[in-house]
Amino acid sequence: MRVSKPGLIATGLLVALAAASLPAQAASKPYKITLSNNFVGNDWRQQMIRSAEVAVKKPPLAGAVELSIQNVENATEAQITSLNNIIRSHPDAIIVDASSGTGLNPTIEKACAAGIVVVSFDQVVTADCAYKLSSDFDTMANNQAEWMATILGGKGKVFMDRGLPGTPVSAQFVRDFEAVLKNYPGIEIAGYYDGKYAIGPEQEGVASLLAANPHVDGIFTQAYGTGAIKALQNAGQPLVPIVAAAFNGTALACVQTAGVKCILGANPPYLSAEAIKLAVSILDGKVPSSKTVLFKNPDMSTDPVQAKYAPGSSMQKLELGKNVFADLAPGVSLPITPDWVEITPAEAAGTK
């Protein structure tokens, strides 16, 4: 049963702030929470869904959440239609992995006006009323570049992956990498390539640069890293430190290939569980001071050296059987579980 919140003795601005910060109606547990997801066509999204399903069945969320999931095709109009249907069912909260940062805003605002808590994560919306669990990619990129600079002793030649040209997050990583490396005049960016978040283009891009620059000391990738390692091996070049993303296949290559040093930046699929936990906290009356909550993405490394990492950063050492798994698919994203609930490797991979 829903009951109206008691009136607040406030004037003008205080009333407006309270209305903008809190759901219009109180709710009782278990809270009805719907996950609106715009795409299921890759390993990350499927693991994200499984992580949410597992987390709500275990403490501290067990018994507190009644979760439903709505998946749609990768189109803004399809997600808008789905969200309108969700709003009509009036859950206590909606967590959204969005197809568009702006295209969903009118619909998100409609949900907020109906007293529904909205938490956007991964691909976040810009609607003022929504809470944004935003991955701190700037800190991730800065930490990766500082690690590389430290490993290289502040000097050497590196290759730089531009990711997928035209994609804002790709440009963001390049901008952050370059900004850190400017503090190390002994490090030269010897060439750029477009890895396009795929192993083939990454390998081809690094191979092409090696033909013109056979001596390289480090390689920045924005995805797998395994393509870069293969290009070095095919060219008969020494293996060099690699910046990459935290896929299980990448981590396996890093720990099982003699001579390679890696740092892997993680955007873990358990962000969905973090978004649910945030929604529950808000429904419990623990409202964040800001609509944007930065998620400190963990880093993982074969060599977790001391460097100028951002405050609050975490660094895990890559260890086979502990956070790298020989029996899991290469596309499984790491790390598997947050520290407040246990998501097992089998649960994350969907093999249990």
C-alpha positions as CSV (number, residue, x, y, z in Angstrom):
1,M,0.0,0.0,0.0
2,R,1.3,3.5,-0.9
3,V,0.8,6.4,1.5
4,S,1.4,10.1,0.8
5,K,4.5,11.6,2.5
6,P,3.6,13.9,5.4
7,G,3.6,17.6,4.5
8,L,6.8,19.6,4.8
9,I,6.8,23.0,6.5
10,A,8.9,24.9,4.0
11,T,8.6,27.8,1.7
12,G,9.4,28.5,-2.0
13,L,12.8,27.0,-2.8
14,L,12.8,24.4,0.0
15,V,9.5,23.0,-1.3
16,A,10.9,22.9,-4.9
17,L,14.1,21.2,-3.8
18,A,12.2,18.6,-1.8
19,A,9.9,17.8,-4.7
20,A,12.9,17.5,-7.1
21,S,14.8,15.2,-4.7
22,L,12.3,12.7,-3.3
23,P,9.7,10.3,-4.9
24,A,6.2,11.7,-4.7
25,Q,5.0,8.7,-2.7
26,A,6.5,6.5,-0.1
27,A,6.8,2.8,-0.9
28,S,7.0,-0.4,1.1
29,K,9.3,-3.3,0.6
30,P,9.8,-5.2,-1.5
31,Y,10.3,-2.2,-3.8
32,K,9.2,-2.8,-7.4
33,I,12.1,-1.9,-9.6
34,T,12.3,-2.3,-13.4
35,L,15.5,-2.4,-15.4
36,S,15.0,-0.7,-18.9
37,N,17.8,-2.0,-21.2
38,N,18.1,-0.9,-24.8
39,F,20.4,-3.5,-26.2
40,V,21.3,-7.2,-25.5
41,G,23.6,-7.8,-28.5
42,N,27.0,-8.1,-26.7
43,D,28.5,-10.1,-23.8
44,W,28.7,-7.0,-21.6
45,R,24.9,-6.3,-21.7
46,Q,24.0,-10.0,-21.1
47,Q,26.4,-10.2,-18.1
48,M,24.9,-6.9,-16.9
49,I,21.4,-8.4,-16.8
50,R,22.6,-11.5,-15.1
51,S,24.4,-9.5,-12.4
52,A,21.2,-7.6,-11.6
53,E,19.2,-10.8,-11.4
54,V,21.8,-12.4,-9.0
55,A,22.3,-9.4,-6.8
56,V,18.6,-9.0,-5.9
57,K,18.5,-12.6,-4.6
58,K,21.3,-12.2,-2.1
59,P,21.8,-10.0,1.0
60,P,21.7,-7.0,1.4
61,L,19.1,-6.7,-1.4
62,A,17.3,-10.0,-0.8
63,G,13.7,-9.4,0.1
64,A,14.0,-5.7,-0.6
65,V,13.5,-5.8,-4.4
66,E,11.0,-7.2,-6.8
67,L,12.9,-6.9,-10.1
68,S,11.5,-6.9,-13.6
69,I,13.6,-6.5,-16.8
70,Q,12.5,-4.9,-20.1
71,N,14.9,-5.4,-23.0
72,V,14.3,-3.6,-26.3
73,E,16.0,-3.2,-29.7
74,N,18.8,-0.6,-30.0
75,A,16.5,2.2,-31.0
76,T,15.4,5.3,-29.0
77,E,11.7,5.1,-30.1
78,A,11.5,1.4,-29.0
79,Q,12.9,2.3,-25.5
80,I,10.5,5.3,-25.2
81,T,7.5,3.0,-26.0
82,S,8.8,0.5,-23.4
83,L,9.4,3.2,-20.8
84,N,5.9,4.5,-21.3
85,N,4.5,1.0,-20.6
86,I,6.7,0.7,-17.5
87,I,5.5,4.1,-16.2
88,R,1.9,3.0,-16.6
89,S,2.7,0.0,-14.3
90,H,4.1,2.5,-11.8
91,P,7.1,0.7,-10.3
92,D,8.9,2.4,-7.3
93,A,12.0,2.9,-9.4
94,I,13.3,2.5,-12.9
95,I,17.0,1.9,-13.7
96,V,17.9,2.8,-17.2
97,D,20.8,1.8,-19.6
98,A,19.8,4.3,-22.2
99,S,19.8,4.3,-26.0
100,S,20.3,8.1,-26.0
101,G,21.7,10.7,-23.6
102,T,19.0,13.2,-24.5
103,G,16.3,11.4,-26.6
104,L,14.7,9.7,-23.5
105,N,14.6,12.9,-21.4
106,P,10.9,13.8,-21.9
107,T,9.9,10.2,-21.0
108,I,12.3,10.1,-18.0
109,E,10.8,13.4,-16.8
110,K,7.3,11.9,-17.1
111,A,8.4,9.0,-14.9
112,C,9.9,11.5,-12.3
113,A,6.6,13.5,-12.3
114,A,4.8,10.3,-11.5
115,G,6.9,9.9,-8.4
116,I,9.1,7.1,-9.8
117,V,12.8,7.2,-8.8
118,V,14.9,7.0,-12.0
119,V,18.5,5.9,-11.9
120,S,20.5,6.0,-15.1
121,F,23.7,4.0,-15.4
122,D,26.3,3.0,-18.0
123,Q,24.9,5.0,-20.9
124,V,23.5,7.9,-18.8
125,V,20.7,10.4,-19.6
126,T,20.9,14.1,-19.1
127,A,17.4,14.6,-17.6
128,D,17.8,16.8,-14.5
129,C,15.4,14.7,-12.4
130,A,17.2,11.4,-13.0
131,Y,20.0,10.2,-10.8
132,K,23.1,9.3,-12.8
133,L,25.5,6.5,-11.8
134,S,28.3,7.7,-14.0
135,S,31.4,5.7,-14.7
136,D,34.5,7.8,-14.0
137,F,36.2,7.2,-17.3
138,D,38.4,10.3,-16.8
139,T,40.0,8.8,-13.7
140,M,40.3,5.4,-15.4
141,A,42.2,6.9,-18.3
142,N,44.4,9.1,-16.1
143,N,45.3,6.1,-13.9
144,Q,46.2,4.0,-17.0
145,A,48.4,6.8,-18.4
146,E,50.1,7.3,-15.0
147,W,50.8,3.6,-14.8
148,M,52.3,3.5,-18.3
149,A,54.5,6.6,-17.5
150,T,55.7,4.9,-14.3
151,I,56.4,1.5,-15.9
152,L,58.4,3.3,-18.6
153,G,60.3,5.4,-16.2
154,G,59.0,8.6,-17.9
155,K,60.6,7.9,-21.3
156,G,60.0,6.0,-24.4
157,K,57.8,5.8,-27.5
158,V,54.1,4.7,-27.4
159,F,51.3,4.0,-29.8
160,M,47.9,5.5,-29.2
161,D,44.5,3.9,-30.0
162,R,41.8,6.4,-31.1
163,G,39.1,3.8,-30.5
164,L,36.1,4.3,-32.7
165,P,36.4,7.6,-34.5
166,G,33.5,10.0,-33.7
167,T,32.6,8.3,-30.5
168,P,32.7,10.7,-27.5
169,V,34.1,8.2,-25.1
170,S,36.9,7.3,-27.5
171,A,37.9,11.0,-27.8
172,Q,37.6,11.3,-24.0
173,F,40.2,8.6,-23.5
174,V,42.6,10.0,-26.0
175,R,42.3,13.5,-24.5
176,D,43.0,12.1,-21.0
177,F,45.9,9.9,-22.1
178,E,47.5,12.9,-23.9
179,A,47.0,15.3,-21.0
180,V,48.8,12.9,-18.6
181,L,51.7,12.2,-21.1
182,K,52.3,15.9,-21.5
183,N,53.7,15.8,-18.0
184,Y,56.3,13.4,-19.1
185,P,58.3,15.1,-21.9
186,G,60.5,11.9,-22.3
187,I,57.5,10.0,-23.6
188,E,56.7,10.4,-27.3
189,I,53.4,9.4,-29.0
190,A,55.0,7.7,-32.1
191,G,51.7,7.1,-33.9
192,Y,47.9,6.7,-33.7
193,Y,45.7,4.0,-35.0
194,D,41.9,3.2,-35.0
195,G,41.3,0.0,-33.0
196,K,37.5,0.3,-33.4
197,Y,36.9,-1.8,-30.2
198,A,37.7,-5.0,-32.2
199,I,40.7,-7.3,-32.2
200,G,41.2,-7.3,-36.0
201,P,41.5,-3.5,-36.5
202,E,43.6,-3.3,-33.3
203,Q,46.1,-5.9,-34.6
204,E,46.1,-4.3,-38.1
205,G,46.6,-0.8,-36.7
206,V,49.5,-1.8,-34.4
207,A,51.1,-3.9,-37.2
208,S,50.9,-0.9,-39.6
209,L,52.6,1.4,-37.1
210,L,55.3,-1.2,-36.3
211,A,56.3,-1.3,-40.0
212,A,57.2,2.4,-39.8
213,N,58.3,2.5,-36.1
214,P,59.8,-0.9,-35.3
215,H,60.9,0.3,-31.8
216,V,58.0,0.9,-29.5
217,D,58.0,0.9,-25.7
218,G,54.3,0.9,-24.8
219,I,50.9,0.6,-26.5
220,F,47.6,2.2,-25.5
221,T,44.5,0.3,-26.6
222,Q,40.9,1.1,-25.8
223,A,39.7,-2.5,-26.0
224,Y,41.1,-6.0,-26.1
225,G,44.9,-5.5,-26.1
226,T,45.3,-9.1,-27.5
227,G,45.4,-7.7,-31.0
228,A,48.3,-5.5,-30.1
229,I,50.1,-8.4,-28.4
230,K,49.6,-10.6,-31.5
231,A,51.0,-7.8,-33.8
232,L,54.1,-7.6,-31.7
233,Q,54.6,-11.3,-31.7
234,N,54.0,-11.5,-35.5
235,A,56.6,-8.8,-36.1
236,G,59.1,-10.5,-33.9
237,Q,59.2,-7.5,-31.5
238,P,59.6,-7.6,-27.8
239,L,56.4,-7.5,-25.8
240,V,55.8,-4.1,-24.2
241,P,53.4,-2.7,-21.6
242,I,49.8,-2.6,-22.7
243,V,46.8,-0.5,-21.7
244,A,43.6,-2.4,-22.4
245,A,40.0,-3.1,-21.2
246,A,39.2,-5.7,-18.6
247,F,38.0,-8.7,-20.6
248,N,38.7,-12.2,-19.3
249,G,40.4,-13.2,-22.5
250,T,42.6,-10.1,-22.3
251,A,43.5,-10.8,-18.6
252,L,44.3,-14.4,-19.5
253,A,46.7,-13.3,-22.2
254,C,48.3,-10.8,-19.8
255,V,48.9,-13.4,-17.0
256,Q,49.8,-16.3,-19.3
257,T,52.1,-14.5,-21.8
258,A,55.7,-14.3,-20.6
259,G,57.1,-10.8,-20.6
260,V,53.9,-8.8,-21.1
261,K,52.8,-6.2,-18.5
262,C,49.2,-4.9,-18.6
263,I,46.8,-2.5,-16.9
264,L,43.2,-3.2,-17.6
265,G,40.5,-0.6,-17.0
266,A,37.1,-2.0,-16.0
267,N,33.6,-0.8,-16.6
268,P,32.1,-3.8,-14.8
269,P,28.6,-5.2,-15.8
270,Y,27.7,-5.2,-12.1
271,L,26.9,-1.5,-12.5
272,S,23.3,-2.7,-12.8
273,A,23.5,-4.1,-9.3
274,E,25.1,-0.8,-8.1
275,A,22.2,1.1,-9.7
276,I,19.6,-1.1,-8.0
277,K,21.4,-0.6,-4.7
278,L,21.4,3.2,-5.2
279,A,17.6,3.1,-6.1
280,V,16.9,1.2,-2.9
281,S,18.9,3.6,-0.8
282,I,16.9,6.6,-2.3
283,L,13.6,4.8,-1.7
284,D,14.8,4.2,1.9
285,G,15.1,8.0,2.2
286,K,18.9,8.2,1.9
287,V,19.1,10.8,-0.9
288,P,22.5,11.6,-2.4
289,S,23.7,15.2,-2.2
290,S,24.1,15.2,-6.0
291,K,22.1,13.8,-8.9
292,T,25.4,12.5,-10.3
293,V,27.1,9.7,-8.4
294,L,30.5,8.9,-9.8
295,F,31.4,5.3,-9.9
296,K,35.1,4.7,-9.4
297,N,36.0,2.1,-12.0
298,P,38.5,-0.4,-10.7
299,D,41.8,-1.0,-12.4
300,M,43.5,-4.4,-12.7
301,S,47.2,-5.0,-13.5
302,T,49.9,-7.6,-13.7
303,D,52.2,-5.0,-12.1
304,P,50.2,-2.7,-9.7
305,V,53.1,-0.2,-9.3
306,Q,52.8,2.9,-7.2
307,A,51.9,5.9,-9.4
308,K,50.0,9.2,-9.3
309,Y,46.6,7.6,-9.2
310,A,43.5,9.7,-8.4
311,P,42.3,9.6,-4.8
312,G,39.9,6.8,-4.1
313,S,41.2,4.6,-6.9
314,S,41.5,0.9,-6.5
315,M,44.0,-1.4,-8.2
316,Q,43.7,-5.2,-8.2
317,K,46.6,-7.5,-9.1
318,L,45.6,-9.9,-11.9
319,E,45.7,-13.4,-10.5
320,L,44.7,-16.6,-12.2
321,G,41.8,-18.3,-10.4
322,K,41.1,-15.3,-8.2
323,N,40.0,-12.6,-10.6
324,V,41.1,-14.2,-14.0
325,F,39.4,-17.4,-15.0
326,A,40.8,-20.0,-17.4
327,D,37.4,-21.8,-17.6
328,L,35.3,-18.7,-18.5
329,A,34.7,-17.3,-22.0
330,P,37.0,-14.6,-23.2
331,G,34.2,-12.1,-23.5
332,V,33.3,-12.1,-19.8
333,S,34.0,-8.7,-18.3
334,L,36.1,-8.3,-15.1
335,P,35.9,-7.8,-12.2
336,I,33.0,-10.2,-11.6
337,T,31.6,-8.9,-8.3
338,P,31.4,-5.8,-6.1
339,D,32.5,-6.1,-2.5
340,W,29.0,-5.8,-1.0
341,V,27.5,-8.9,-2.6
342,E,29.0,-12.1,-4.1
343,I,28.4,-12.7,-7.8
344,T,30.2,-15.9,-8.6
345,P,32.1,-16.4,-11.9
346,A,29.6,-19.0,-13.0
347,E,26.7,-16.7,-12.2
348,A,28.2,-13.8,-14.1
349,A,29.0,-16.0,-17.1
350,G,25.6,-17.7,-17.1
351,T,27.0,-21.1,-16.7
352,K,25.2,-21.8,-13.5
